[in-house]
Amino acid sequence: MKESIVQKKSFQFSLQIIALYKKLQIENEFIISKQLLRCGTSIGANIEEALAGQSKKDFAAKMAISSKEARETKYWLRLLKESELTLLDVNSLILEIDELIKILTSIVKTSQKNINDSKT
């Protein structure tokens, strides 16, 4: 099966989150870095699960979880930026997570609409 755009983007984003996590660990920032690692890599993991979903409802539910994880990731990135805990520039990651959120929101809305349409 061909890799989807959101699948590819989320995987690349996860790699960037891992790199940021490593840099934050060197700076002795342990709390937010762990939160970022957890939710930032969870986005792609849930997308992978969604793509292997057993039903349309399962697909929509996993994509919704990915969307929630993306929003949490944005929260931690914004907190990291605004708190000035690090001098690392996270602006590009904030732009990327915004793009992922838009894609995931669209997927979730379309999936839920398709489920509702198939009921009528």
N, C-alpha and C positions, 0 to 999 in steps of 0.2 A: 504494500500500500504506500502511496506517495505521501511524503511528509507534508503536513499542512503548514500554512504560514504562521498560525498562532503556536503551533507545536515548535516550529523552528525558532521563532522569536522568544518564546518562553525558555527554551533550552539555552539560548545565547544569553538571555538575561540572568538565568541561574548561574552561569559561569562568571558573569560580572559580579554577581552578589557574593559568590565564593571568593573572588579576588578581593573585594571590599572587606569581607569578613577577615581575611588573612591580614590585611593592612590594619584593620581596627584592633585585632588581637596584638599586633606588634606595639600599637599605641596604648595597650592595656585598657581598651574599652571592651568589656566583656558582656555586659547586659544587653545593650541595644544590638550589638553585633550578633549575638546568638538569636535574638528575636528576628532580625533581618535574615539570617541564614535559614531559619526555620520556615518563615512564611514566604520568603523570596524564592526558595527552591521548591516549595510546595505547589506553587502555581503550575509549573510544568508537570509535576507528578500527577496532579489532578486532571490536567489536560490529557495526559497519556491514558489515565483510567477512563476518562470520558470517551476517548476514541475507541476504546475496547468495550464500551458500554453494552449491556445486554438488551437495552431498550431505549426508546427515545426519551423516556422519563429519566432513566439512569444517566444518559448523556447530558441532559439539561441540568440535572442535579449536580453532577460533577463539574460541569462548566460554571455553574453558579458558585460552587465552592472555590473554584479557581479565581473567579471574580472577587470574592470576598477576601481571599488571600492576597490578591493584587492590591486591593484597597488598604489592607493592613500594612503591606510592604510600603506603600506610599506614605502612610502615617509615620512609620519608623524612619524613613528617609527624610521626611520633612522635619521630624523631631531632631534627627542627627544634624541636619543643616542649621536649623534655627537655634539649637542649644549651643552651637559652636564647640561641641565636644571634640571635634577634629577639624583640621584644616583641609582635609580631603574634600575635593569638589564632587558633590553628588548630584549636581544639576542635570547632567546627562542621564543619570539613572532615573531621576524624577520624570524627565521627558519620556523616557522609554516606558516607564510603568504607566504613565498617562496613556500612551498609545496602546499598551496591552489592555488596560481597563476599557478603553473604547471598543477594541475588538471583542473582548469577552462580553461586554454589555450587549453588543449587537448579536453575538452568537446566542446568548441566553434569551434575549427577547424573541429572536426568530425561532429558536427551539421551542419555547413555551407557546408561541403563537401556533406553530405547526402541530403541537400536541393538542391544543384547544380546538383548532380547526378540524382535526381528525375525529374529534368527539361528536361533531355536529353533522 
